[in-house]
Amino acid sequence: MSNHDNHHHHIIPLKVYFRVIALLLVLTAITVVASQINFGPWNTVIAMLIASIKAGFVLSFFMHLKYDDKLYAVIFGTAVFFLVVLYLFSYLDIMTRITVHSVL
């Protein structure tokens, strides 16, 4: 008996998909409105936050991470963690190469 024999598929009701797509459309509208407002240095942070929330809903419901084996979520979270670490190290490297110009 293999592991595939014990795997039960979770049937998600169609209304859940409609609610998620409606939420994604609302978040897209919020993204468009937020892009028209100048938040200064927070523009990118706000855009990435909204995009991350949308990606979380897509991963959870349309890619079935919410109902699948939790190991897949751990693997995905680990990959995202190391991606953030890679970006952080790249950012720190770029910041150490920028020269400061004095106006005096």
N, C-alpha and C positions, 0 to 999 in steps of 0.2 A: 504494500500500500504506500503510495507516494504522498508527498505533501499536497499535491494538487487535488487529491481525492477528498481531503478534509476542508478545503477552501470553500467558503460559502460566499456567494455574491450578494452584495447589498443592493437592493432595488431602491433607487431614489425616486420619490414621487415627482411627477412632471411640474407640479406647482413650485417645488423647491428650485428647479431650474429657472422657471419664470421669475421667481423672486430674486435669484442671484443675478440674472441678466438685467433685471430692472435696477438693482443696486449698482451694477457695473455701469449702466447708462447714467445714473444719477452721479456717480463718482466721476465719470467722464465730463459731465456738465460742470461739476465743481472744478475739475482741472482746467476747463476752458475759462471759467470765470476767474479762477485764481491766476491764470496766465495774463489776464488783463490788468491785474492789480500789482503795483510795484511794492514788494515786501523787502526791497533792498537785498542784503546778502542772504536772506532767508528764502528767496525764490526757488533755488535749486532744492533746498531741504524740503520745502512744502511739496514741490512737484514729485520728488522721490518718495515722500511719505504716502502721498495719494496713490502713486504707481505701485508701491509695495503692498498697500492694502488691497488694491485691485488684483495684483498677482497672487496674494494669499487666498482670495476667494476663488480665483481660477484654479489654483492648485488644489484647494480643499474639495471643491465640488465637481468641477469639470474633469479634473485629473484623478479624482477619487482618493486623494491622500487622507481625507478625513475618515473614510470608512475602511481603508486598506490596512495592511499590517503596519504597525507603528515603527518597525525597523526602517521602512522606506522614508518616513518622515524624519527619522534620526539621520539617515544618510543624506537626505536633502539639506537638513539643517547644518550638518557638518560641512557640506560643500559651500553653503552660503557663508558660514563662519570663516572658512579659509579664503573665500573671495573677498570678504571685508578686510581680513588681515592683509591680503595682497594689496588691496587699494590703499590701506592705511600706510603700509611701508612705502608704496610708490609716492604717496602724498608727502610723507616725511622726507623722502629722498629729494623730491622736487623742491620742497621748502628750504632744504639746506643748500641748494645750488643757486637760489635767488640772491642776488646782491642787493644790499640796501643802499639806495642813493640818497645822500643828504642834500637838502635844499639850501643849506647855509654856505 
